Amino acid sequence: MAKQIKSLDELKKLRKPIVNPNEVHKDQFTKLETMALWITDHVGTMGFFLIILVWTAVWLGWNMFAPKESQFDPYPAFVLWLFISNMIQIFLMPLIMIGQNLQGRHSEIRAESDFEVNIKAEREIETILAHLENQNDLILKILNQLDKDTKEKTTQ
């Protein structure tokens, strides 16, 4: 069990300055990690999905219904579209994993900060309880003394 703090001065000496875990996490990023996180945050949006959906519909629609001489990736093969789609997926997979690792590191920093806050709160609660016990003892002593004084006055 942790050492019980006896005074407010001891508690104040143990206090560390409050650190914002979000700033700590942000300060640790390299430029590449910032870019990976930006990509992770934006690829997982409906906006990105809609861009890919529209791009696919336009590409496939043009190459299915445009005049044969203006098609550049003819139906039914769509070889160029498949190649580009696969390249997008291949490049985004590791980037998203890197971004998720960075987000996981952020979660760990926040959890550590929460733990420190909990430890600090526990120390403060122990100090408050110790002071309350001390006050309770003093009140009981005063009550006992008053009781004694009252009994002495009644016997005289």
C-alpha positions as CSV (number, residue, x, y, z in Angstrom):
1,M,0.0,0.0,0.0
2,A,1.2,3.5,-0.8
3,K,2.6,5.8,1.9
4,Q,-0.1,7.8,3.5
5,I,0.4,11.5,3.1
6,K,0.2,13.4,6.4
7,S,0.1,17.0,5.3
8,L,-0.9,19.3,2.5
9,D,2.7,20.4,2.1
10,E,3.8,16.8,1.4
11,L,0.9,16.5,-1.1
12,K,2.0,19.7,-2.9
13,K,5.6,18.5,-3.1
14,L,4.3,15.3,-5.0
15,R,2.4,17.3,-7.5
16,K,3.6,17.3,-11.1
17,P,2.5,19.9,-13.6
18,I,-0.5,18.8,-15.6
19,V,0.5,17.7,-19.1
20,N,-1.8,17.6,-22.1
21,P,-1.4,14.1,-23.6
22,N,-2.7,15.4,-27.0
23,E,0.1,17.9,-27.2
24,V,2.7,15.3,-26.1
25,H,1.5,13.0,-28.8
26,K,1.5,15.7,-31.5
27,D,5.0,16.8,-30.6
28,Q,6.4,13.3,-31.2
29,F,5.3,13.2,-34.8
30,T,7.7,13.3,-37.7
31,K,6.5,14.9,-41.0
32,L,5.9,11.5,-42.5
33,E,3.9,10.3,-39.5
34,T,1.8,13.5,-39.7
35,M,1.1,12.7,-43.4
36,A,0.2,9.1,-42.6
37,L,-2.2,10.2,-39.9
38,W,-3.8,12.8,-42.2
39,I,-4.3,10.1,-44.8
40,T,-5.7,7.6,-42.3
41,D,-8.1,10.3,-41.0
42,H,-9.3,11.2,-44.5
43,V,-9.4,7.8,-46.2
44,G,-11.9,6.6,-43.6
45,T,-14.5,9.2,-44.5
46,M,-17.7,9.2,-46.6
47,G,-16.1,11.9,-48.8
48,F,-13.3,9.6,-49.8
49,F,-15.7,6.8,-50.5
50,L,-17.8,9.0,-52.6
51,I,-14.8,10.2,-54.6
52,I,-13.8,6.6,-55.3
53,L,-17.5,5.7,-56.2
54,V,-17.8,8.6,-58.6
55,W,-14.4,7.9,-60.1
56,T,-15.3,4.2,-60.6
57,A,-18.8,5.0,-62.1
58,V,-17.4,7.6,-64.5
59,W,-14.5,5.4,-65.6
60,L,-16.6,2.3,-66.1
61,G,-19.5,4.2,-67.6
62,W,-17.2,6.0,-70.1
63,N,-15.5,2.8,-71.1
64,M,-18.8,0.9,-71.5
65,F,-21.0,3.5,-73.3
66,A,-18.7,5.9,-75.0
67,P,-17.9,5.5,-78.7
68,K,-15.4,2.7,-79.3
69,E,-12.7,5.1,-80.7
70,S,-12.7,7.2,-77.5
71,Q,-12.6,4.4,-75.0
72,F,-9.2,3.9,-73.3
73,D,-10.0,0.9,-71.1
74,P,-12.4,-1.2,-73.1
75,Y,-15.3,-3.3,-71.7
76,P,-15.3,-6.1,-70.3
77,A,-11.7,-6.3,-69.2
78,F,-11.1,-2.9,-67.5
79,V,-7.5,-3.8,-67.1
80,L,-6.2,-0.2,-66.4
81,W,-9.1,0.4,-63.9
82,L,-8.2,-2.8,-62.1
83,F,-4.5,-2.0,-62.0
84,I,-5.1,1.6,-60.7
85,S,-7.7,0.3,-58.1
86,N,-5.3,-2.3,-56.9
87,M,-2.4,0.2,-56.7
88,I,-4.6,2.5,-54.6
89,Q,-5.4,-0.3,-52.2
90,I,-1.8,-1.6,-52.0
91,F,-0.5,1.9,-51.2
92,L,-3.3,2.8,-48.7
93,M,-3.2,-0.4,-46.7
94,P,0.2,0.1,-45.1
95,L,-0.5,3.9,-44.7
96,I,-3.7,3.2,-42.8
97,M,-1.9,0.6,-40.6
98,I,0.8,3.2,-39.8
99,G,-1.9,5.8,-39.0
100,Q,-3.7,3.3,-36.8
101,N,-0.5,2.5,-34.9
102,L,0.0,6.3,-34.3
103,Q,-3.6,6.5,-33.1
104,G,-2.9,3.5,-30.8
105,R,0.2,5.3,-29.4
106,H,-2.0,8.3,-28.7
107,S,-4.5,6.1,-26.8
108,E,-1.6,4.7,-24.7
109,I,-0.4,8.2,-23.9
110,R,-3.9,9.3,-22.9
111,A,-4.3,6.1,-20.7
112,E,-1.0,6.9,-19.0
113,S,-2.2,10.4,-18.3
114,D,-5.5,9.2,-17.0
115,F,-3.6,6.8,-14.7
116,E,-1.4,9.6,-13.4
117,V,-4.5,11.7,-12.7
118,N,-6.1,8.8,-10.8
119,I,-2.9,8.3,-8.7
120,K,-2.9,12.0,-7.9
121,A,-6.6,11.9,-7.0
122,E,-6.0,8.9,-4.7
123,R,-3.2,10.8,-2.9
124,E,-5.5,13.8,-2.4
125,I,-8.4,11.6,-1.2
126,E,-6.0,9.9,1.3
127,T,-4.9,13.3,2.5
128,I,-8.5,14.6,2.9
129,L,-9.5,11.4,4.8
130,A,-6.5,11.8,7.1
131,H,-7.5,15.4,7.8
132,L,-11.1,14.4,8.4
133,E,-10.0,11.7,10.8
134,N,-7.8,14.2,12.6
135,Q,-10.7,16.7,12.8
136,N,-13.0,13.9,14.0
137,D,-10.5,13.1,16.8
138,L,-10.3,16.7,17.8
139,I,-14.1,17.1,17.8
140,L,-14.4,14.0,20.0
141,K,-11.8,15.4,22.4
142,I,-13.7,18.7,22.6
143,L,-17.0,16.9,23.2
144,N,-15.5,14.7,25.9
145,Q,-13.9,17.8,27.5
146,L,-17.3,19.6,27.4
147,D,-19.0,16.6,28.8
148,K,-16.5,16.5,31.6
149,D,-16.9,20.2,32.3
150,T,-20.7,19.9,32.3
151,K,-20.5,17.0,34.8
152,E,-18.2,18.9,37.1
153,K,-20.5,21.9,37.1
154,T,-23.5,19.8,37.9
155,T,-21.7,18.0,40.8
156,Q,-20.6,21.3,42.4
